[in-house]
Amino acid sequence: MKHCCKKLGGALALVLMLAGAAFAGKSNCITCHEKVTPNIVKDFLAGEMGKSGSVDCSSCHGTAHQSAKDVAKVAMPTEKTCKECHTKQHDQYASGKHALAWVAMDAMPTNKLQPHAYIQGMKGCGGCHKVGIRDDKSRAEGQYGSPCNSCHTRHKFSKAEAKKPEACRTCHMGFDHPQWEMWSNSKHGSIYQMEGDTGRAPTCQTCHMGDGDHNVMTSWGFLALRLPEEDAEWMGYRVTILKGLGVLDPAGKPTARLELVKAGKVARLTKEEWQASRDKMVGICSKCHSATYAKTQLGNADQMIKEADKLMAEAITIVADLYEKGIIKPQKGQPAYPDLLTFYDTRTPIEQTLYVMFLEHRMRAFQGAFHMNPDYVTWYGLAEMQKDLVEIKADAAAMIRESGHKK
């Protein structure tokens, strides 16, 4: 009996060994795709998943697709596919702002008017906001898989790649969010470029993904707005800006857009939410600086938002007056007030100046302050806002004269 068990055990071990060897060898997927898409195969095999031997193409793409005749059957992975192995990272991501990127973009009032290729085709806003695609309809329209691929690019899916600040550069640059330019030209970024990733200077990941936390969130949100506000003067400016964003109507009452702002978390709507993010950032800064220094610098950056908001509120009020006088006519369904969220689709030159003042120059004034770049705060931010305000005043005066309306 003992002899039989030994034979059976030996046979079982041989079967398991051969099965393991078969899995470690080339799969049918690899054999075929080495000819069809060789660089995808090369990319996958260079990554940790490919090297492990425990993850096969079918682990993410399913087994329904077996030949060139049934390509339509291939499954596109989603963030839920990634969750099967990376539960902690998935759940952190799902709680952060990246997971809300598609919702925030879709909330913009003129989003539905944009070309399909621009949004669903990923050639415009959709190209970056796809990091938040989590519904099957949007995923199918864009033929897009897991949003995790936005940072861990396919098919290597490298952790090391996503840990580098350059991975953030594609989306966090340019017109309304030039964080890459601000950081890379700050002292933090300069040290990184001179010395490499030695840990001496913070990168995007150091401050926004401390200890690999995928729950990315900032105190002020994308719009640099928070409620409630204890500073009465500042709250006055903020009410005007909220009217300009359509979150409040011209009378100051909440609109349906407030729910969209809540859903996309583009502003901080409780004191506790704002403070939690601020305390987290102070903790990160305190690894290199004293807590007092960190709080002072962040507080100074807060005050730059107030200075920018003062200019912004004055400009909005001037344009709103043109609506009130009937010189600018609202579109159907639009209140008699400028709408900052129509962005470049706004209809009059003065409102084009107002939108640029808000989305380009105000953003640079406040983002530059938090990314330690005084040049962006000054010359690309506040100085440009002052220039915009002068132009808006002159244009408004001219429009009033031409209309024959008495002041």
C-alpha positions as a Markdown table, in Angstrom:
| # | Residue | x | y | z |
|---|---|---|---|---|
| 1 | Met | 0.0 | 0.0 | 0.0 |
| 2 | Lys | 2.8 | 2.3 | 0.9 |
| 3 | His | 4.6 | 1.5 | -2.4 |
| 4 | Cys | 1.4 | 2.3 | -4.3 |
| 5 | Cys | 1.0 | 5.7 | -2.5 |
| 6 | Lys | 4.6 | 6.5 | -3.4 |
| 7 | Lys | 3.9 | 5.7 | -7.1 |
| 8 | Leu | 0.7 | 7.8 | -7.1 |
| 9 | Gly | 2.5 | 10.7 | -5.3 |
| 10 | Gly | 5.3 | 10.6 | -7.8 |
| 11 | Ala | 2.9 | 10.5 | -10.8 |
| 12 | Leu | 0.9 | 13.5 | -9.4 |
| 13 | Ala | 4.1 | 15.5 | -8.9 |
| 14 | Leu | 5.1 | 14.8 | -12.5 |
| 15 | Val | 1.7 | 16.0 | -13.7 |
| 16 | Leu | 1.9 | 19.2 | -11.7 |
| 17 | Met | 5.5 | 19.8 | -12.9 |
| 18 | Leu | 4.5 | 19.3 | -16.5 |
| 19 | Ala | 1.5 | 21.6 | -16.1 |
| 20 | Gly | 3.6 | 24.3 | -14.6 |
| 21 | Ala | 6.1 | 24.0 | -17.4 |
| 22 | Ala | 3.3 | 24.2 | -20.0 |
| 23 | Phe | 2.0 | 27.4 | -18.3 |
| 24 | Ala | 5.5 | 28.9 | -18.1 |
| 25 | Gly | 6.0 | 28.2 | -21.8 |
| 26 | Lys | 4.4 | 30.2 | -24.7 |
| 27 | Ser | 0.7 | 30.4 | -24.6 |
| 28 | Asn | -1.4 | 30.4 | -27.8 |
| 29 | Cys | -1.9 | 34.1 | -27.4 |
| 30 | Ile | 1.9 | 34.8 | -27.4 |
| 31 | Thr | 2.5 | 32.5 | -30.3 |
| 32 | Cys | 0.0 | 34.2 | -32.5 |
| 33 | His | 0.6 | 37.8 | -31.3 |
| 34 | Glu | 4.3 | 37.5 | -31.8 |
| 35 | Lys | 3.4 | 37.7 | -35.5 |
| 36 | Val | 0.4 | 40.0 | -35.3 |
| 37 | Thr | 1.4 | 42.6 | -32.7 |
| 38 | Pro | 5.0 | 41.7 | -31.8 |
| 39 | Asn | 5.7 | 44.9 | -29.8 |
| 40 | Ile | 2.7 | 44.3 | -27.5 |
| 41 | Val | 4.2 | 40.9 | -26.7 |
| 42 | Lys | 7.6 | 42.3 | -26.2 |
| 43 | Asp | 6.1 | 45.0 | -23.9 |
| 44 | Phe | 4.2 | 42.5 | -21.8 |
| 45 | Leu | 7.1 | 40.1 | -21.4 |
| 46 | Ala | 9.3 | 43.0 | -20.2 |
| 47 | Gly | 6.9 | 43.7 | -17.4 |
| 48 | Glu | 6.6 | 42.1 | -14.0 |
| 49 | Met | 3.4 | 40.3 | -14.9 |
| 50 | Gly | 4.9 | 38.9 | -18.1 |
| 51 | Lys | 8.0 | 37.8 | -16.2 |
| 52 | Ser | 6.1 | 36.2 | -13.4 |
| 53 | Gly | 4.8 | 33.3 | -15.5 |
| 54 | Ser | 1.6 | 33.3 | -13.5 |
| 55 | Val | -0.3 | 35.9 | -15.5 |
| 56 | Asp | -1.3 | 35.1 | -19.1 |
| 57 | Cys | -3.0 | 37.3 | -21.7 |
| 58 | Ser | -6.3 | 35.5 | -20.9 |
| 59 | Ser | -6.0 | 36.5 | -17.3 |
| 60 | Cys | -7.2 | 40.0 | -18.3 |
| 61 | His | -8.7 | 39.4 | -21.8 |
| 62 | Gly | -10.6 | 36.2 | -21.2 |
| 63 | Thr | -10.6 | 33.0 | -23.3 |
| 64 | Ala | -13.5 | 33.7 | -25.7 |
| 65 | His | -11.2 | 35.1 | -28.4 |
| 66 | Gln | -9.3 | 32.2 | -30.0 |
| 67 | Ser | -8.5 | 33.2 | -33.6 |
| 68 | Ala | -8.4 | 36.1 | -36.1 |
| 69 | Lys | -12.1 | 35.2 | -36.9 |
| 70 | Asp | -13.4 | 36.1 | -33.5 |
| 71 | Val | -11.5 | 39.2 | -32.5 |
| 72 | Ala | -14.7 | 40.9 | -31.4 |
| 73 | Lys | -15.0 | 38.4 | -28.5 |
| 74 | Val | -11.8 | 39.6 | -26.8 |
| 75 | Ala | -12.6 | 41.1 | -23.4 |
| 76 | Met | -11.2 | 44.5 | -22.6 |
| 77 | Pro | -10.0 | 44.7 | -18.9 |
| 78 | Thr | -11.6 | 47.3 | -16.6 |
| 79 | Glu | -10.5 | 48.6 | -13.2 |
| 80 | Lys | -12.4 | 45.7 | -11.7 |
| 81 | Thr | -10.1 | 43.3 | -13.6 |
| 82 | Cys | -7.1 | 45.0 | -11.9 |
| 83 | Lys | -8.9 | 44.8 | -8.6 |
| 84 | Glu | -8.7 | 41.0 | -8.6 |
| 85 | Cys | -5.0 | 41.3 | -7.8 |
| 86 | His | -4.6 | 44.9 | -6.7 |
| 87 | Thr | -7.6 | 45.4 | -4.3 |
| 88 | Lys | -5.9 | 47.9 | -2.0 |
| 89 | Gln | -4.8 | 50.2 | -4.9 |
| 90 | His | -8.1 | 49.9 | -6.6 |
| 91 | Asp | -10.1 | 50.9 | -3.6 |
| 92 | Gln | -7.8 | 53.9 | -2.9 |
| 93 | Tyr | -8.2 | 55.0 | -6.5 |
| 94 | Ala | -11.9 | 54.7 | -6.3 |
| 95 | Ser | -12.0 | 57.1 | -3.4 |
| 96 | Gly | -9.8 | 59.7 | -5.1 |
| 97 | Lys | -10.3 | 62.4 | -7.7 |
| 98 | His | -8.8 | 60.4 | -10.6 |
| 99 | Ala | -11.8 | 58.1 | -10.4 |
| 100 | Leu | -14.1 | 61.1 | -10.8 |
| 101 | Ala | -12.3 | 62.6 | -13.8 |
| 102 | Trp | -14.8 | 61.5 | -16.4 |
| 103 | Val | -17.8 | 62.6 | -14.2 |
| 104 | Ala | -16.2 | 66.0 | -13.8 |
| 105 | Met | -15.6 | 66.5 | -17.5 |
| 106 | Asp | -19.1 | 65.2 | -18.4 |
| 107 | Ala | -20.6 | 67.8 | -16.0 |
| 108 | Met | -19.4 | 70.7 | -18.2 |
| 109 | Pro | -22.5 | 72.3 | -19.8 |
| 110 | Thr | -21.1 | 72.3 | -23.4 |
| 111 | Asn | -19.5 | 68.9 | -23.2 |
| 112 | Lys | -22.3 | 67.3 | -25.3 |
| 113 | Leu | -21.7 | 69.8 | -28.1 |
| 114 | Gln | -18.1 | 68.7 | -28.6 |
| 115 | Pro | -17.1 | 66.4 | -31.5 |
| 116 | His | -17.2 | 62.7 | -30.8 |
| 117 | Ala | -13.5 | 62.3 | -31.6 |
| 118 | Tyr | -12.7 | 65.0 | -29.1 |
| 119 | Ile | -14.3 | 63.4 | -26.1 |
| 120 | Gln | -15.1 | 59.7 | -26.7 |
| 121 | Gly | -12.3 | 59.5 | -29.3 |
| 122 | Met | -9.8 | 60.6 | -26.7 |
| 123 | Lys | -8.3 | 63.3 | -28.9 |
| 124 | Gly | -9.3 | 66.2 | -26.6 |
| 125 | Cys | -10.4 | 66.3 | -23.0 |
| 126 | Gly | -11.3 | 62.7 | -23.1 |
| 127 | Gly | -7.7 | 61.7 | -23.6 |
| 128 | Cys | -6.8 | 62.6 | -20.0 |
| 129 | His | -10.2 | 62.3 | -18.3 |
| 130 | Lys | -10.4 | 58.7 | -19.4 |
| 131 | Val | -8.6 | 57.9 | -16.1 |
| 132 | Gly | -12.0 | 58.2 | -14.6 |
| 133 | Ile | -14.0 | 56.0 | -17.1 |
| 134 | Arg | -15.8 | 53.4 | -15.0 |
| 135 | Asp | -19.1 | 52.9 | -16.8 |
| 136 | Asp | -19.5 | 50.4 | -19.6 |
| 137 | Lys | -21.2 | 52.8 | -22.0 |
| 138 | Ser | -18.4 | 55.4 | -22.0 |
| 139 | Arg | -15.8 | 52.6 | -22.1 |
| 140 | Ala | -17.5 | 51.0 | -25.2 |
| 141 | Glu | -17.8 | 54.4 | -27.0 |
| 142 | Gly | -14.1 | 55.1 | -26.5 |
| 143 | Gln | -13.0 | 51.4 | -27.0 |
| 144 | Tyr | -11.1 | 51.9 | -23.8 |
| 145 | Gly | -10.1 | 49.4 | -21.1 |
| 146 | Ser | -8.9 | 49.9 | -17.6 |
| 147 | Pro | -8.2 | 53.4 | -16.4 |
| 148 | Cys | -5.2 | 52.1 | -14.5 |
| 149 | Asn | -3.5 | 52.0 | -17.9 |
| 150 | Ser | -3.4 | 55.8 | -17.8 |
| 151 | Cys | -0.4 | 55.7 | -15.5 |
| 152 | His | 0.8 | 52.1 | -15.7 |
| 153 | Thr | 0.8 | 52.1 | -19.5 |
| 154 | Arg | 0.1 | 48.9 | -21.5 |
| 155 | His | 1.4 | 46.3 | -21.8 |
| 156 | Lys | 4.3 | 46.6 | -19.4 |
| 157 | Phe | 2.1 | 48.0 | -16.6 |
| 158 | Ser | 5.1 | 49.2 | -14.8 |
| 159 | Lys | 5.0 | 50.3 | -11.1 |
| 160 | Ala | 8.4 | 52.0 | -11.6 |
| 161 | Glu | 7.1 | 54.0 | -14.6 |
| 162 | Ala | 4.1 | 55.3 | -12.6 |
| 163 | Lys | 6.3 | 56.3 | -9.7 |
| 164 | Lys | 8.2 | 58.8 | -11.9 |
| 165 | Pro | 6.9 | 62.4 | -12.1 |
| 166 | Glu | 7.2 | 62.2 | -15.9 |
| 167 | Ala | 4.3 | 59.8 | -15.9 |
| 168 | Cys | 2.1 | 62.7 | -14.7 |
| 169 | Arg | 3.3 | 65.2 | -17.4 |
| 170 | Thr | 1.0 | 64.2 | -20.2 |
| 171 | Cys | -2.2 | 65.4 | -18.4 |
| 172 | His | -0.9 | 67.8 | -15.8 |
| 173 | Met | 0.5 | 70.4 | -18.2 |
| 174 | Gly | -0.6 | 73.2 | -20.5 |
| 175 | Phe | -3.3 | 75.8 | -20.5 |
| 176 | Asp | -5.4 | 75.4 | -17.4 |
| 177 | His | -3.3 | 73.0 | -15.3 |
| 178 | Pro | 0.5 | 73.5 | -16.0 |
| 179 | Gln | 1.6 | 71.7 | -12.8 |
| 180 | Trp | 4.4 | 70.0 | -14.7 |
| 181 | Glu | 5.8 | 73.3 | -15.9 |
| 182 | Met | 5.4 | 74.8 | -12.4 |
| 183 | Trp | 7.0 | 72.0 | -10.5 |
| 184 | Ser | 9.8 | 71.2 | -13.0 |
| 185 | Asn | 11.0 | 74.8 | -12.9 |
| 186 | Ser | 10.6 | 75.2 | -9.1 |
| 187 | Lys | 13.5 | 74.4 | -6.7 |
| 188 | His | 12.0 | 71.0 | -6.1 |
| 189 | Gly | 11.9 | 70.1 | -9.8 |
| 190 | Ser | 15.3 | 71.6 | -10.4 |
| 191 | Ile | 16.9 | 69.4 | -7.8 |
| 192 | Tyr | 15.2 | 66.4 | -9.2 |
| 193 | Gln | 16.5 | 67.2 | -12.7 |
| 194 | Met | 20.0 | 67.8 | -11.5 |
| 195 | Glu | 20.4 | 64.9 | -9.1 |
| 196 | Gly | 17.8 | 62.4 | -10.3 |
| 197 | Asp | 15.3 | 60.5 | -8.2 |
| 198 | Thr | 17.5 | 60.5 | -5.0 |
| 199 | Gly | 14.6 | 61.4 | -2.7 |
| 200 | Arg | 16.2 | 64.7 | -1.8 |
| 201 | Ala | 13.4 | 66.7 | -3.6 |
| 202 | Pro | 9.7 | 65.8 | -3.7 |
| 203 | Thr | 8.1 | 64.6 | -6.9 |
| 204 | Cys | 4.4 | 64.6 | -7.8 |
| 205 | Gln | 4.1 | 61.2 | -6.2 |
| 206 | Thr | 5.8 | 62.3 | -3.0 |
| 207 | Cys | 3.2 | 64.9 | -2.3 |
| 208 | His | 0.1 | 63.5 | -3.9 |
| 209 | Met | 0.6 | 59.8 | -3.5 |
| 210 | Gly | 2.5 | 59.4 | -0.3 |
| 211 | Asp | 3.5 | 55.8 | 0.5 |
| 212 | Gly | 1.8 | 54.8 | -2.8 |
| 213 | Asp | -1.6 | 55.9 | -1.8 |
| 214 | His | -3.8 | 56.0 | -4.9 |
| 215 | Asn | -6.4 | 58.2 | -3.2 |
| 216 | Val | -5.3 | 61.4 | -4.9 |
| 217 | Met | -7.1 | 64.5 | -3.5 |
| 218 | Thr | -6.2 | 68.1 | -2.8 |
| 219 | Ser | -7.5 | 70.6 | -0.3 |
| 220 | Trp | -8.8 | 73.2 | -2.8 |
| 221 | Gly | -9.9 | 70.9 | -5.6 |
| 222 | Phe | -9.7 | 71.9 | -9.3 |
| 223 | Leu | -11.7 | 75.1 | -8.9 |
| 224 | Ala | -9.9 | 76.4 | -5.8 |
| 225 | Leu | -13.2 | 76.8 | -4.0 |
| 226 | Arg | -14.3 | 75.8 | -0.5 |
| 227 | Leu | -17.4 | 76.2 | 1.6 |
| 228 | Pro | -18.0 | 77.5 | 4.2 |
| 229 | Glu | -15.6 | 80.5 | 4.3 |
| 230 | Glu | -15.0 | 82.3 | 7.6 |
| 231 | Asp | -13.4 | 85.3 | 5.9 |
| 232 | Ala | -16.5 | 87.5 | 5.1 |
| 233 | Glu | -14.7 | 89.6 | 2.5 |
| 234 | Trp | -13.4 | 86.5 | 0.7 |
| 235 | Met | -16.8 | 84.8 | 0.9 |
| 236 | Gly | -18.3 | 87.8 | -1.0 |
| 237 | Tyr | -15.8 | 87.2 | -3.8 |
| 238 | Arg | -16.6 | 83.5 | -3.8 |
| 239 | Val | -20.3 | 84.0 | -4.0 |
| 240 | Thr | -19.8 | 86.0 | -7.2 |
| 241 | Ile | -17.5 | 83.3 | -8.6 |
| 242 | Leu | -20.0 | 80.6 | -7.7 |
| 243 | Lys | -22.7 | 82.6 | -9.6 |
| 244 | Gly | -20.3 | 82.7 | -12.6 |
| 245 | Leu | -19.9 | 79.0 | -12.4 |
| 246 | Gly | -23.7 | 78.5 | -12.4 |
| 247 | Val | -23.6 | 76.8 | -9.0 |
| 248 | Leu | -25.6 | 79.7 | -7.6 |
| 249 | Asp | -28.2 | 81.6 | -9.7 |
| 250 | Pro | -28.0 | 85.4 | -10.0 |
| 251 | Ala | -30.0 | 85.7 | -6.8 |
| 252 | Gly | -27.5 | 83.6 | -4.9 |
| 253 | Lys | -29.6 | 80.5 | -4.6 |
| 254 | Pro | -28.2 | 77.0 | -5.3 |
| 255 | Thr | -28.8 | 75.4 | -8.7 |
| 256 | Ala | -28.8 | 71.9 | -10.1 |
| 257 | Arg | -25.2 | 72.4 | -10.9 |
| 258 | Leu | -24.3 | 72.2 | -7.3 |
| 259 | Glu | -25.0 | 68.5 | -7.3 |
| 260 | Leu | -22.7 | 68.1 | -10.3 |
| 261 | Val | -19.9 | 69.9 | -8.4 |
| 262 | Lys | -20.5 | 67.5 | -5.5 |
| 263 | Ala | -20.5 | 64.5 | -7.7 |
| 264 | Gly | -17.2 | 65.4 | -9.3 |
| 265 | Lys | -15.6 | 66.7 | -6.1 |
| 266 | Val | -14.2 | 69.7 | -7.9 |
| 267 | Ala | -14.6 | 71.9 | -4.8 |
| 268 | Arg | -14.5 | 71.3 | -1.1 |
| 269 | Leu | -17.9 | 71.7 | 0.5 |
| 270 | Thr | -17.2 | 71.0 | 4.1 |
| 271 | Lys | -14.7 | 72.4 | 6.5 |
| 272 | Glu | -13.8 | 68.9 | 7.7 |
| 273 | Glu | -13.1 | 67.7 | 4.1 |
| 274 | Trp | -10.8 | 70.6 | 3.4 |
| 275 | Gln | -9.0 | 70.4 | 6.7 |
| 276 | Ala | -8.4 | 66.6 | 6.4 |
| 277 | Ser | -6.6 | 67.2 | 3.0 |
| 278 | Arg | -4.6 | 70.1 | 4.4 |
| 279 | Asp | -3.5 | 68.2 | 7.5 |
| 280 | Lys | -2.4 | 65.3 | 5.3 |
| 281 | Met | -0.3 | 67.7 | 3.2 |
| 282 | Val | 1.3 | 69.4 | 6.2 |
| 283 | Gly | 2.3 | 65.9 | 7.4 |
| 284 | Ile | 4.0 | 65.2 | 4.0 |
| 285 | Cys | 5.8 | 68.6 | 3.9 |
| 286 | Ser | 7.0 | 68.1 | 7.5 |
| 287 | Lys | 9.2 | 65.2 | 6.4 |
| 288 | Cys | 11.5 | 67.9 | 5.0 |
| 289 | His | 10.4 | 71.1 | 6.7 |
| 290 | Ser | 9.2 | 72.1 | 10.1 |
| 291 | Ala | 5.4 | 71.9 | 10.5 |
| 292 | Thr | 5.4 | 75.7 | 11.2 |
| 293 | Tyr | 7.2 | 76.4 | 7.9 |
| 294 | Ala | 4.9 | 74.1 | 6.0 |
| 295 | Lys | 1.7 | 75.7 | 7.5 |
| 296 | Thr | 3.0 | 79.2 | 6.7 |
| 297 | Gln | 3.8 | 78.4 | 3.1 |
| 298 | Leu | 0.5 | 76.7 | 2.5 |
| 299 | Gly | -1.3 | 79.6 | 4.2 |
| 300 | Asn | 0.5 | 82.1 | 2.0 |
| 301 | Ala | -0.7 | 80.1 | -1.0 |
| 302 | Asp | -4.2 | 80.2 | 0.3 |
| 303 | Gln | -4.0 | 84.0 | 0.4 |
| 304 | Met | -2.9 | 84.1 | -3.2 |
| 305 | Ile | -6.2 | 82.5 | -4.1 |
| 306 | Lys | -8.0 | 85.3 | -2.2 |
| 307 | Glu | -6.0 | 87.9 | -4.2 |
| 308 | Ala | -6.9 | 86.2 | -7.5 |
| 309 | Asp | -10.6 | 85.9 | -6.4 |
| 310 | Lys | -10.8 | 89.6 | -5.7 |
| 311 | Leu | -9.8 | 90.4 | -9.3 |
| 312 | Met | -12.0 | 87.6 | -10.7 |
| 313 | Ala | -15.1 | 88.7 | -8.8 |
| 314 | Glu | -14.7 | 92.3 | -10.1 |
| 315 | Ala | -14.4 | 91.1 | -13.7 |
| 316 | Ile | -17.5 | 88.8 | -13.4 |
| 317 | Thr | -19.5 | 91.7 | -11.9 |
| 318 | Ile | -18.7 | 93.9 | -14.8 |
| 319 | Val | -19.8 | 91.4 | -17.4 |
| 320 | Ala | -22.9 | 90.5 | -15.3 |
| 321 | Asp | -23.9 | 94.2 | -15.5 |
| 322 | Leu | -23.9 | 93.9 | -19.3 |
| 323 | Tyr | -26.4 | 91.1 | -19.0 |
| 324 | Glu | -28.5 | 93.1 | -16.6 |
| 325 | Lys | -28.5 | 96.1 | -19.0 |
| 326 | Gly | -29.6 | 93.8 | -21.8 |
| 327 | Ile | -26.4 | 94.5 | -23.8 |
| 328 | Ile | -25.5 | 90.8 | -23.8 |
| 329 | Lys | -28.5 | 88.6 | -24.4 |
| 330 | Pro | -28.6 | 85.2 | -22.6 |
| 331 | Gln | -29.0 | 82.1 | -24.7 |
| 332 | Lys | -32.2 | 80.0 | -24.3 |
| 333 | Gly | -32.2 | 78.4 | -20.9 |
| 334 | Gln | -29.3 | 80.5 | -19.7 |
| 335 | Pro | -29.8 | 83.0 | -16.8 |
| 336 | Ala | -28.8 | 86.6 | -17.4 |
| 337 | Tyr | -25.3 | 86.1 | -16.1 |
| 338 | Pro | -22.0 | 85.0 | -17.6 |
| 339 | Asp | -21.3 | 81.3 | -17.5 |
| 340 | Leu | -17.6 | 80.5 | -16.9 |
| 341 | Leu | -18.1 | 76.8 | -17.6 |
| 342 | Thr | -18.9 | 77.3 | -21.3 |
| 343 | Phe | -15.2 | 77.9 | -21.7 |
| 344 | Tyr | -14.2 | 78.6 | -25.3 |
| 345 | Asp | -17.8 | 78.2 | -26.5 |
| 346 | Thr | -18.8 | 81.5 | -25.1 |
| 347 | Arg | -20.2 | 83.9 | -27.7 |
| 348 | Thr | -18.8 | 87.4 | -27.0 |
| 349 | Pro | -15.2 | 88.7 | -27.1 |
| 350 | Ile | -15.5 | 90.1 | -23.5 |
| 351 | Glu | -16.7 | 86.7 | -22.2 |
| 352 | Gln | -13.8 | 85.1 | -24.0 |
| 353 | Thr | -11.4 | 87.3 | -22.1 |
| 354 | Leu | -13.3 | 86.5 | -18.9 |
| 355 | Tyr | -13.1 | 82.7 | -19.5 |
| 356 | Val | -9.3 | 83.0 | -20.1 |
| 357 | Met | -8.9 | 85.1 | -17.0 |
| 358 | Phe | -10.6 | 82.3 | -15.0 |
| 359 | Leu | -9.4 | 79.1 | -16.5 |
| 360 | Glu | -5.8 | 80.1 | -17.5 |
| 361 | His | -4.7 | 83.0 | -15.4 |
| 362 | Arg | -6.5 | 82.4 | -12.1 |
| 363 | Met | -5.5 | 78.8 | -12.3 |
| 364 | Arg | -1.8 | 79.7 | -12.7 |
| 365 | Ala | -1.9 | 82.2 | -9.9 |
| 366 | Phe | -3.2 | 79.6 | -7.4 |
| 367 | Gln | -1.5 | 76.5 | -8.7 |
| 368 | Gly | 1.8 | 78.2 | -9.0 |
| 369 | Ala | 1.7 | 79.2 | -5.3 |
| 370 | Phe | 1.2 | 75.6 | -4.2 |
| 371 | His | 3.9 | 74.3 | -6.6 |
| 372 | Met | 6.4 | 76.8 | -5.3 |
| 373 | Asn | 6.8 | 78.8 | -8.5 |
| 374 | Pro | 6.8 | 82.6 | -7.9 |
| 375 | Asp | 7.2 | 83.4 | -11.6 |
| 376 | Tyr | 4.0 | 81.5 | -12.5 |
| 377 | Val | 2.1 | 83.2 | -9.7 |
| 378 | Thr | 3.3 | 86.7 | -10.8 |
| 379 | Trp | 3.8 | 86.9 | -14.6 |
| 380 | Tyr | 1.6 | 84.1 | -15.8 |
| 381 | Gly | -1.1 | 84.6 | -13.1 |
| 382 | Leu | -1.8 | 87.8 | -11.3 |
| 383 | Ala | -0.2 | 90.1 | -13.8 |
| 384 | Glu | -2.2 | 88.5 | -16.6 |
| 385 | Met | -5.4 | 88.8 | -14.5 |
| 386 | Gln | -4.7 | 92.5 | -14.0 |
| 387 | Lys | -4.3 | 92.9 | -17.8 |
| 388 | Asp | -7.6 | 90.9 | -18.4 |
| 389 | Leu | -9.4 | 93.2 | -16.0 |
| 390 | Val | -8.2 | 96.3 | -17.7 |
| 391 | Glu | -9.4 | 94.9 | -21.1 |
| 392 | Ile | -12.8 | 93.9 | -19.6 |
| 393 | Lys | -13.3 | 97.4 | -18.2 |
| 394 | Ala | -12.5 | 99.0 | -21.5 |
| 395 | Asp | -14.6 | 96.6 | -23.6 |
| 396 | Ala | -17.6 | 97.0 | -21.2 |
| 397 | Ala | -17.4 | 100.8 | -21.4 |
| 398 | Ala | -17.2 | 100.6 | -25.2 |
| 399 | Met | -20.2 | 98.2 | -25.4 |
| 400 | Ile | -22.3 | 100.5 | -23.2 |
| 401 | Arg | -21.4 | 103.5 | -25.4 |
| 402 | Glu | -22.3 | 101.6 | -28.6 |
| 403 | Ser | -25.6 | 100.4 | -27.1 |
| 404 | Gly | -26.6 | 103.9 | -26.2 |
| 405 | His | -27.5 | 102.7 | -22.7 |
| 406 | Lys | -27.1 | 105.2 | -20.0 |
| 407 | Lys | -24.8 | 104.3 | -17.1 |
